[in-house]
Amino acid sequence: MNDSPLCKRLKEARLAANFSQKKLGIEAGMDQFSASARMNHYEMGRHTPDYSTLKRIATVLNLPVAYFYAESDELAEFIKVFNRLKKEERINELWELMSKNF
């Protein structure tokens, strides 16, 4: 098994969204006969999805692509929460973070 954050985050996000590997793959535009195997290969680290494939998967899961590459759980959670905020809320959060750190 690959220890890439992509593998771990992909599986976690899929399970949290209550998708089977096959269903997620099909929703992301993969052929129904290979979707399960492809998703399994991505989660196991045997293959890495190209950017456009990962973008489609991320869209189905309502997550930004950056989430899948976050090295720490804290950063992944921040990205996930930040993505759910409205634009105005994002700006306010960024200003608040900047004012605390500078």
N, CA, C and O atoms as a MOPAC input file, in Angstrom:
PM7 MOZYME 1SCF
protein

 N      0.83700 1    -1.19400 1     0.00000 1
 C      0.00000 1     0.00000 1     0.00000 1
 C      0.87500 1     1.24800 1     0.00000 1
 O      1.93100 1     1.28100 1     0.63100 1
 N      0.43500 1     2.23700 1    -0.69200 1
 C      1.13000 1     3.51200 1    -0.80900 1
 C      0.74300 1     4.39800 1     0.37400 1
 O     -0.41700 1     4.40500 1     0.78800 1
 N      1.69900 1     5.13800 1     0.91600 1
 C      1.38300 1     6.01700 1     2.04800 1
 C      1.13500 1     7.45800 1     1.60700 1
 O      1.22200 1     8.37700 1     2.42100 1
 N      0.83100 1     7.65800 1     0.34700 1
 C      0.51900 1     8.98200 1    -0.18700 1
 C     -0.72800 1     9.53700 1     0.48300 1
 O     -1.68000 1     8.79700 1     0.73400 1
 N     -0.73200 1    10.84500 1     0.77800 1
 C     -1.95800 1    11.41600 1     1.34800 1
 C     -3.14300 1    11.26200 1     0.39700 1
 O     -4.28600 1    11.16500 1     0.84100 1
 N     -2.87700 1    11.23900 1    -0.90200 1
 C     -3.94800 1    11.08400 1    -1.88800 1
 C     -4.72900 1     9.79100 1    -1.64800 1
 O     -5.96000 1     9.80200 1    -1.64100 1
 N     -4.02900 1     8.69900 1    -1.45500 1
 C     -4.68800 1     7.40000 1    -1.24600 1
 C     -5.57400 1     7.43000 1    -0.00700 1
 O     -6.73900 1     7.03300 1    -0.04600 1
 N     -5.00600 1     7.90000 1     1.07700 1
 C     -5.72800 1     7.95700 1     2.34900 1
 C     -6.94600 1     8.87100 1     2.25800 1
 O     -8.04500 1     8.48800 1     2.66000 1
 N     -6.75500 1    10.06200 1     1.73700 1
 C     -7.84800 1    11.04300 1     1.67800 1
 C     -8.95000 1    10.60200 1     0.71500 1
 O    -10.13100 1    10.83400 1     0.97200 1
 N     -8.57100 1     9.97600 1    -0.37600 1
 C     -9.56400 1     9.50800 1    -1.33400 1
 C    -10.48600 1     8.47500 1    -0.68500 1
 O    -11.70700 1     8.54600 1    -0.82700 1
 N     -9.90300 1     7.53600 1     0.01300 1
 C    -10.71600 1     6.50700 1     0.67200 1
 C    -11.57400 1     7.12000 1     1.77600 1
 O    -12.76100 1     6.81000 1     1.88200 1
 N    -10.98700 1     7.98200 1     2.59300 1
 C    -11.74500 1     8.62200 1     3.67700 1
 C    -12.92700 1     9.41900 1     3.13300 1
 O    -14.03600 1     9.33800 1     3.66200 1
 N    -12.68600 1    10.18400 1     2.08000 1
 C    -13.74500 1    11.01600 1     1.50100 1
 C    -14.83900 1    10.15200 1     0.88200 1
 O    -16.02500 1    10.46000 1     1.00700 1
 N    -14.44700 1     9.09000 1     0.22800 1
 C    -15.42800 1     8.19000 1    -0.38500 1
 C    -16.31500 1     7.55900 1     0.67500 1
 O    -17.53600 1     7.52100 1     0.53000 1
 N    -15.70200 1     7.06900 1     1.73400 1
 C    -16.47300 1     6.43400 1     2.80600 1
 C    -17.37000 1     7.44200 1     3.51800 1
 O    -18.51500 1     7.13400 1     3.84900 1
 N    -16.85100 1     8.64200 1     3.75200 1
 C    -17.64800 1     9.68500 1     4.41400 1
 C    -18.86600 1    10.06400 1     3.58100 1
 O    -19.91000 1    10.42300 1     4.12600 1
 N    -18.73200 1     9.98400 1     2.25800 1
 C    -19.84700 1    10.31100 1     1.36200 1
 C    -20.74400 1     9.09800 1     1.11300 1
 O    -21.73500 1     9.18800 1     0.38800 1
 N    -20.38900 1     7.97000 1     1.71600 1
 C    -21.17900 1     6.73900 1     1.60700 1
 C    -21.26900 1     6.23000 1     0.16000 1
 O    -22.32900 1     5.80400 1    -0.29800 1
 N    -20.13600 1     6.28600 1    -0.54200 1
 C    -20.05700 1     5.77700 1    -1.90800 1
 C    -19.28300 1     4.46900 1    -1.91200 1
 O    -18.31800 1     4.31400 1    -1.16300 1
 N    -19.69600 1     3.53700 1    -2.74200 1
 C    -18.85100 1     2.38300 1    -3.02900 1
 C    -17.80300 1     2.85400 1    -4.03300 1
 O    -17.95600 1     3.91100 1    -4.64500 1
 N    -16.75300 1     2.08100 1    -4.19800 1
 C    -15.74600 1     2.44500 1    -5.19000 1
 C    -16.37300 1     2.50800 1    -6.57900 1
 O    -16.08600 1     3.42000 1    -7.35500 1
 N    -17.22100 1     1.54700 1    -6.88400 1
 C    -17.86100 1     1.49700 1    -8.19900 1
 C    -18.75300 1     2.71400 1    -8.42900 1
 O    -18.68700 1     3.35000 1    -9.48100 1
 N    -19.58500 1     3.03400 1    -7.44000 1
 C    -20.51400 1     4.15700 1    -7.60300 1
 C    -19.75300 1     5.47000 1    -7.78500 1
 O    -20.10600 1     6.27300 1    -8.64800 1
 N    -18.71500 1     5.69300 1    -6.98000 1
 C    -17.93600 1     6.92500 1    -7.11200 1
 C    -17.29100 1     7.00500 1    -8.48900 1
 O    -17.32900 1     8.04800 1    -9.14100 1
 N    -16.70400 1     5.90900 1    -8.92200 1
 C    -16.07200 1     5.88900 1   -10.23400 1
 C    -17.04900 1     6.19800 1   -11.35600 1
 O    -16.74200 1     6.97500 1   -12.26000 1
 N    -18.21800 1     5.59400 1   -11.29500 1
 C    -19.23600 1     5.83600 1   -12.32200 1
 C    -19.69700 1     7.28500 1   -12.28500 1
 O    -19.82500 1     7.92300 1   -13.33000 1
 N    -19.94700 1     7.81200 1   -11.08600 1
 C    -20.37200 1     9.21400 1   -10.94800 1
 C    -19.30600 1    10.17500 1   -11.48000 1
 O    -19.62200 1    11.26800 1   -11.95000 1
 N    -18.04100 1     9.75200 1   -11.40100 1
 C    -16.93400 1    10.58400 1   -11.88500 1
 C    -16.66700 1    10.37200 1   -13.37500 1
 O    -15.71200 1    10.92300 1   -13.92200 1
 N    -17.50800 1     9.57700 1   -14.02600 1
 C    -17.41000 1     9.41600 1   -15.47100 1
 C    -16.62600 1     8.21800 1   -15.96500 1
 O    -16.30100 1     8.13500 1   -17.15000 1
 N    -16.31600 1     7.28700 1   -15.07200 1
 C    -15.58200 1     6.09700 1   -15.49800 1
 C    -16.54900 1     5.05200 1   -16.04800 1
 O    -17.73800 1     5.05400 1   -15.73000 1
 N    -16.01600 1     4.17000 1   -16.87100 1
 C    -16.79300 1     3.06100 1   -17.40800 1
 C    -17.28000 1     2.18300 1   -16.25500 1
 O    -16.52700 1     1.89600 1   -15.32500 1
 N    -18.53600 1     1.76200 1   -16.32200 1
 C    -19.12100 1     0.99400 1   -15.22000 1
 C    -18.40700 1    -0.33600 1   -14.97100 1
 O    -18.44600 1    -0.85500 1   -13.85600 1
 N    -17.76300 1    -0.88400 1   -15.98300 1
 C    -17.10600 1    -2.17500 1   -15.82600 1
 C    -15.69900 1    -2.06600 1   -15.23600 1
 O    -15.15500 1    -3.05500 1   -14.74400 1
 N    -15.11200 1    -0.88000 1   -15.28000 1
 C    -13.76400 1    -0.71600 1   -14.72800 1
 C    -13.71900 1     0.24900 1   -13.54600 1
 O    -12.66800 1     0.41300 1   -12.92600 1
 N    -14.83500 1     0.88500 1   -13.22700 1
 C    -14.85500 1     1.92100 1   -12.18700 1
 C    -14.36000 1     1.41100 1   -10.83800 1
 O    -13.52900 1     2.05900 1   -10.20300 1
 N    -14.85400 1     0.27300 1   -10.39700 1
 C    -14.47100 1    -0.26100 1    -9.08900 1
 C    -12.97600 1    -0.56800 1    -9.03700 1
 O    -12.29700 1    -0.20300 1    -8.07700 1
 N    -12.46900 1    -1.23100 1   -10.06000 1
 C    -11.04400 1    -1.58600 1   -10.09000 1
 C    -10.16600 1    -0.33800 1   -10.14000 1
 O     -9.14300 1    -0.27000 1    -9.45900 1
 N    -10.56300 1     0.64200 1   -10.93900 1
 C     -9.76400 1     1.87100 1   -11.02900 1
 C     -9.72100 1     2.59300 1    -9.69300 1
 O     -8.65600 1     3.01900 1    -9.24600 1
 N    -10.87800 1     2.73100 1    -9.05500 1
 C    -10.91200 1     3.40700 1    -7.75600 1
 C    -10.08200 1     2.64400 1    -6.73000 1
 O     -9.37800 1     3.24900 1    -5.92100 1
 N    -10.16400 1     1.32700 1    -6.76400 1
 C     -9.36500 1     0.51400 1    -5.85000 1
 C     -7.87900 1     0.75000 1    -6.08400 1
 O     -7.11300 1     0.86600 1    -5.12800 1
 N     -7.47000 1     0.82200 1    -7.32900 1
 C     -6.05500 1     1.06500 1    -7.64300 1
 C     -5.61300 1     2.43500 1    -7.15600 1
 O     -4.48500 1     2.58700 1    -6.68700 1
 N     -6.47800 1     3.42900 1    -7.25800 1
 C     -6.14000 1     4.76400 1    -6.76300 1
 C     -6.00300 1     4.75100 1    -5.24000 1
 O     -5.06000 1     5.32400 1    -4.69400 1
 N     -6.93800 1     4.10300 1    -4.56200 1
 C     -6.90100 1     4.06700 1    -3.09200 1
 C     -5.72400 1     3.25500 1    -2.56600 1
 O     -5.19200 1     3.55400 1    -1.49700 1
 N     -5.32000 1     2.24200 1    -3.30200 1
 C     -4.19600 1     1.40900 1    -2.87500 1
 C     -2.84600 1     1.98700 1    -3.31200 1
 O     -1.79600 1     1.50000 1    -2.89100 1
 N     -2.87300 1     3.01100 1    -4.14300 1
 C     -1.63800 1     3.63600 1    -4.59200 1
 C     -0.95900 1     2.91700 1    -5.73500 1
 O      0.19100 1     3.21500 1    -6.05500 1
 N     -1.64700 1     1.97300 1    -6.35500 1
 C     -1.06500 1     1.27200 1    -7.50500 1
 C     -0.98600 1     2.18400 1    -8.72400 1
 O     -0.06900 1     2.08400 1    -9.53900 1
 N     -1.97100 1     3.07500 1    -8.83100 1
 C     -2.01100 1     4.07000 1    -9.90300 1
 C     -2.40800 1     5.40000 1    -9.28600 1
 O     -3.02200 1     5.44500 1    -8.22000 1
 N     -2.05600 1     6.47100 1    -9.95900 1
 C     -2.43600 1     7.81300 1    -9.51500 1
 C     -3.33800 1     8.42400 1   -10.57600 1
 O     -2.99500 1     8.42100 1   -11.75900 1
 N     -4.48700 1     8.94800 1   -10.16400 1
 C     -5.36600 1     9.56100 1   -11.16500 1
 C     -4.72900 1    10.82400 1   -11.73700 1
 O     -4.05300 1    11.56600 1   -11.02500 1
 N     -4.95000 1    11.06000 1   -13.03100 1
 C     -4.47200 1    12.31600 1   -13.60000 1
 C     -5.34400 1    13.44400 1   -13.04900 1
 O     -6.37400 1    13.20500 1   -12.41700 1
 N     -4.90600 1    14.67600 1   -13.30400 1
 C     -5.59100 1    15.82000 1   -12.69800 1
 C     -7.06600 1    15.87700 1   -13.07800 1
 O     -7.91200 1    16.11000 1   -12.21500 1
 N     -7.38700 1    15.67000 1   -14.33800 1
 C     -8.79100 1    15.78800 1   -14.75300 1
 C     -9.65700 1    14.71300 1   -14.10700 1
 O    -10.81400 1    14.97000 1   -13.77200 1
 N     -9.11500 1    13.52200 1   -13.93000 1
 C     -9.86200 1    12.45600 1   -13.25500 1
 C    -10.06400 1    12.80600 1   -11.78900 1
 O    -11.16500 1    12.65800 1   -11.25900 1
 N     -9.00300 1    13.27100 1   -11.13100 1
 C     -9.13000 1    13.64000 1    -9.72400 1
 C    -10.08600 1    14.81400 1    -9.55800 1
 O    -10.82800 1    14.87100 1    -8.57700 1
 N    -10.07800 1    15.73700 1   -10.48900 1
 C    -11.00200 1    16.87500 1   -10.44000 1
 C    -12.45100 1    16.38800 1   -10.51500 1
 O    -13.30700 1    16.89100 1    -9.78800 1
 N    -12.72900 1    15.42500 1   -11.37600 1
 C    -14.09000 1    14.87500 1   -11.47300 1
 C    -14.48100 1    14.15500 1   -10.18500 1
 O    -15.61200 1    14.28500 1    -9.71600 1
 N    -13.54900 1    13.39900 1    -9.61700 1
 C    -13.81200 1    12.71100 1    -8.35000 1
 C    -14.08100 1    13.73900 1    -7.25800 1
 O    -15.03200 1    13.60100 1    -6.48900 1
 N    -13.24600 1    14.76100 1    -7.19100 1
 C    -13.40600 1    15.81700 1    -6.18300 1
 C    -14.75100 1    16.50900 1    -6.32800 1
 O    -15.40200 1    16.81400 1    -5.32800 1
 N    -15.16800 1    16.75900 1    -7.54700 1
 C    -16.45700 1    17.40800 1    -7.79000 1
 C    -17.60400 1    16.54500 1    -7.27200 1
 O    -18.52600 1    17.05500 1    -6.63700 1
 N    -17.55000 1    15.25500 1    -7.53800 1
 C    -18.58700 1    14.33900 1    -7.04500 1
 C    -18.62600 1    14.36000 1    -5.51900 1
 O    -19.70200 1    14.32400 1    -4.92200 1
 N    -17.46000 1    14.41700 1    -4.89300 1
 C    -17.37300 1    14.40300 1    -3.42900 1
 C    -17.52100 1    15.79300 1    -2.80900 1
 O    -17.49900 1    15.93600 1    -1.58600 1
 N    -17.67200 1    16.81400 1    -3.65100 1
 C    -17.80800 1    18.20300 1    -3.19600 1
 C    -16.60500 1    18.65200 1    -2.35400 1
 O    -16.75500 1    19.25700 1    -1.29200 1
 N    -15.42700 1    18.33900 1    -2.85900 1
 C    -14.17900 1    18.70700 1    -2.19500 1
 C    -13.24100 1    19.34200 1    -3.21600 1
 O    -13.31200 1    19.02600 1    -4.40300 1
 N    -12.36100 1    20.23700 1    -2.76000 1
 C    -11.36000 1    20.77000 1    -3.68400 1
 C    -10.23400 1    19.75300 1    -3.88500 1
 O     -9.96700 1    18.93600 1    -3.00400 1
 N     -9.59300 1    19.80400 1    -5.01500 1
 C     -8.49300 1    18.88400 1    -5.30700 1
 C     -7.39800 1    18.99400 1    -4.24800 1
 O     -6.78200 1    17.98900 1    -3.89200 1
 N     -7.15100 1    20.19500 1    -3.74300 1
 C     -6.09300 1    20.40700 1    -2.74100 1
 C     -6.27400 1    19.52300 1    -1.51100 1
 O     -5.29200 1    19.12400 1    -0.88500 1
 N     -7.51100 1    19.21600 1    -1.16500 1
 C     -7.79100 1    18.36700 1    -0.00200 1
 C     -7.03900 1    17.03800 1    -0.09500 1
 O     -6.51300 1    16.54900 1     0.90500 1
 N     -6.99000 1    16.46600 1    -1.27400 1
 C     -6.40900 1    15.13400 1    -1.44700 1
 C     -4.89100 1    15.12100 1    -1.29700 1
 O     -4.29500 1    14.06000 1    -1.11300 1
 N     -4.26800 1    16.28600 1    -1.37400 1
 C     -2.81000 1    16.36700 1    -1.26600 1
 C     -2.32700 1    16.92100 1     0.07200 1
 O     -1.12100 1    17.03600 1     0.29200 1
 N     -3.24500 1    17.26100 1     0.95900 1
 C     -2.85200 1    17.79400 1     2.26800 1
 C     -2.08600 1    16.72900 1     3.04200 1
 O     -2.55700 1    15.60300 1     3.20000 1
 N     -0.91200 1    17.09100 1     3.51700 1
 C     -0.07200 1    16.11700 1     4.20800 1
 C     -0.50500 1    15.85300 1     5.64000 1
 O     -0.28800 1    14.75800 1     6.15900 1
 N     -1.11300 1    16.84100 1     6.28500 1
 C     -1.55800 1    16.62300 1     7.66600 1
 C     -3.07900 1    16.58000 1     7.71800 1
 O     -3.76500 1    17.16900 1     6.88200 1
 N     -3.58700 1    15.87200 1     8.71400 1
 C     -5.03700 1    15.79800 1     8.90000 1
 C     -5.61500 1    17.16900 1     9.21200 1
 O     -6.72900 1    17.48700 1     8.79500 1
 N     -4.85900 1    17.98300 1     9.94500 1
 C     -5.33100 1    19.31900 1    10.30600 1
 C     -5.50400 1    20.19600 1     9.06800 1
 O     -6.50700 1    20.89500 1     8.92500 1
 N     -4.52200 1    20.15100 1     8.18100 1
 C     -4.61600 1    20.93800 1     6.95600 1
 C     -5.76000 1    20.43200 1     6.07700 1
 O     -6.48900 1    21.22900 1     5.48700 1
 N     -5.91700 1    19.13100 1     5.99000 1
 C     -7.01500 1    18.56100 1     5.19700 1
 C     -8.36000 1    19.02800 1     5.73500 1
 O     -9.25100 1    19.39000 1     4.96600 1
 N     -8.50300 1    19.01900 1     7.04400 1
 C     -9.76100 1    19.46300 1     7.65400 1
 C     -9.98400 1    20.95200 1     7.39900 1
 O    -11.10400 1    21.37200 1     7.10800 1
 N     -8.92700 1    21.74500 1     7.50700 1
 C     -9.04400 1    23.18000 1     7.22900 1
 C     -9.50700 1    23.41300 1     5.79300 1
 O    -10.40600 1    24.21800 1     5.55100 1
 N     -8.90200 1    22.71900 1     4.85400 1
 C     -9.27000 1    22.86800 1     3.44200 1
 C    -10.72700 1    22.48400 1     3.23200 1
 O    -11.45800 1    23.15600 1     2.50500 1
 N    -11.13900 1    21.40700 1     3.86900 1
 C    -12.52400 1    20.94200 1     3.72800 1
 C    -13.50700 1    21.96700 1     4.28500 1
 O    -14.51200 1    22.27600 1     3.64300 1
 N    -13.22700 1    22.49000 1     5.46100 1
 C    -14.10800 1    23.48000 1     6.09000 1
 C    -14.09300 1    24.78100 1     5.29800 1
 O    -15.14500 1    25.36800 1     5.04800 1
 N    -12.91600 1    25.23000 1     4.90500 1
 C    -12.77800 1    26.47400 1     4.14000 1
 C    -13.56900 1    26.39600 1     2.83500 1
 O    -14.18300 1    27.37500 1     2.41000 1
 N    -13.54800 1    25.23600 1     2.21300 1
 C    -14.27300 1    25.03200 1     0.95500 1
 C    -15.78400 1    25.18600 1     1.12800 1
 O    -16.47900 1    25.58000 1     0.19100 1
 N    -16.28700 1    24.88000 1     2.30300 1
 C    -17.73200 1    24.95600 1     2.55600 1
 C    -18.22100 1    26.37400 1     2.83900 1
 O    -19.42000 1    26.64600 1     2.78400 1
 N    -17.28900 1    27.27600 1     3.14200 1
 C    -17.66400 1    28.64800 1     3.46300 1
 C    -18.04800 1    29.42400 1     2.20700 1
 O    -17.56200 1    29.14600 1     1.11000 1
 N    -18.91900 1    30.38900 1     2.39200 1
 C    -19.25500 1    31.30300 1     1.30500 1
 C    -18.07500 1    32.24900 1     1.09600 1
 O    -17.21900 1    32.38700 1     1.97000 1
 N    -18.03600 1    32.89400 1    -0.06000 1
 C    -16.91000 1    33.76500 1    -0.40900 1
 C    -16.65200 1    34.82400 1     0.65600 1
 O    -15.50400 1    35.05100 1     1.03800 1
 N    -17.70900 1    35.47400 1     1.13700 1
 C    -17.54900 1    36.52200 1     2.15000 1
 C    -16.97200 1    35.94900 1     3.44500 1
 O    -16.14100 1    36.58000 1     4.09800 1
 N    -17.41700 1    34.76300 1     3.80200 1
 C    -16.91200 1    34.12100 1     5.01500 1
 C    -15.44200 1    33.75000 1     4.85600 1
 O    -14.67100 1    33.84300 1     5.81100 1
 N    -15.05700 1    33.33500 1     3.67000 1
 C    -13.65800 1    32.99900 1     3.41300 1
 C    -12.76900 1    34.22300 1     3.60300 1
 O    -11.71600 1    34.15200 1     4.23600 1
 N    -13.20700 1    35.33400 1     3.04700 1
 C    -12.43200 1    36.57200 1     3.16900 1
 C    -12.29900 1    36.96400 1     4.63400 1
 O    -11.20800 1    37.31900 1     5.08000 1
 N    -13.38200 1    36.90400 1     5.38000 1
 C    -13.34600 1    37.23800 1     6.80700 1
 C    -12.41300 1    36.31000 1     7.57400 1
 O    -11.64500 1    36.76400 1     8.42300 1
 N    -12.47300 1    35.02500 1     7.28400 1
 C    -11.60100 1    34.06100 1     7.96000 1
 C    -10.13500 1    34.34400 1     7.65400 1
 O     -9.29000 1    34.28600 1     8.54800 1
 N     -9.83300 1    34.64700 1     6.40500 1
 C     -8.45000 1    34.95200 1     6.03500 1
 C     -7.94500 1    36.20700 1     6.73100 1
 O     -6.81400 1    36.23400 1     7.21700 1
 N     -8.77800 1    37.25200 1     6.78200 1
 C     -8.38300 1    38.47500 1     7.48500 1
 C     -8.13300 1    38.18800 1     8.95900 1
 O     -7.17800 1    38.69800 1     9.54500 1
 N     -8.98500 1    37.38000 1     9.54600 1
 C     -8.82300 1    37.04900 1    10.96500 1
 C     -7.52800 1    36.27800 1    11.19400 1
 O     -6.79200 1    36.56500 1    12.13900 1
 N     -7.24800 1    35.31100 1    10.34200 1
 C     -6.00200 1    34.55400 1    10.46500 1
 C     -4.78200 1    35.44600 1    10.28000 1
 O     -3.80200 1    35.32700 1    11.01500 1
 N     -4.84300 1    36.33000 1     9.30500 1
 C     -3.71700 1    37.23100 1     9.05600 1
 C     -3.50400 1    38.18200 1    10.22300 1
 O     -2.36200 1    38.45900 1    10.59200 1
 N     -4.57300 1    38.68100 1    10.80400 1
 C     -4.42900 1    39.62400 1    11.91500 1
 C     -3.84500 1    38.94600 1    13.15200 1
 O     -3.17400 1    39.59800 1    13.95200 1
 N     -4.08800 1    37.67100 1    13.31500 1
 C     -3.54500 1    36.93900 1    14.46100 1
 C     -2.07300 1    36.58600 1    14.27400 1
 O     -1.33200 1    36.44900 1    15.24700 1
 N     -1.65800 1    36.44000 1    13.02600 1
 C     -0.31200 1    35.95000 1    12.75000 1
 C      0.67900 1    37.00600 1    12.29300 1
 O      1.85900 1    36.70000 1    12.12400 1
 N      0.24000 1    38.22600 1    12.09100 1
 C      1.17000 1    39.26100 1    11.61400 1
 C      1.14300 1    40.46900 1    12.50000 1
 O      1.86300 1    41.43500 1    12.24800 1

